[in-house]
């Protein structure tokens, strides 16, 4: 991860958070219940919205972002533990969590399908999996533009793939998608799934 990106992440994201993301996050995160795992907590933007959770374990591999997550966790309504861990090899036993949450994270992970399989492993049978992600547009021109921009965008924004077809990856992983909401010209999706293993 570049040195500048974690330092400027909140500043860069605040306009989008104010305009739309905060409300989207709030509506999604309030659905998380029981023992919750959050994949890639970043700077902890989601933490204020956990209301129904008993406990949250959040993983974040980037040290500066993790430190900001820890600070936000101290102000949360529910107990949140922030750990240094990657998503492609989760350090938890099978069937450990009632809910798994990921927001704007699957775009950056080198092997998202492996991560999704790990999510299935640690999520209880019939547990809920909640995502807020951006995706490649199903549009002849705009989709190709995303393809064209992605190599440069990945370098600038720490491996963020503009053109990842995340909804299809979630379906391929074996998670059962139960609802999809489209936001901001269909580039952002809220995806609710069930771990039907």
PyMOL commands that set and color helices and strands:
alter all, ss='L'
color gray80, all
select helices_A, chain A and resi 3-29+47-49+63-73+112-122+140-156+166-172
alter helices_A, ss='H'
color red, helices_A
select strands_A, chain A and resi 34-39+53-59+79-83+97-103+123-134+176-183+188-194
alter strands_A, ss='S'
color yellow, strands_A
deselect
rebuild
show_as cartoon
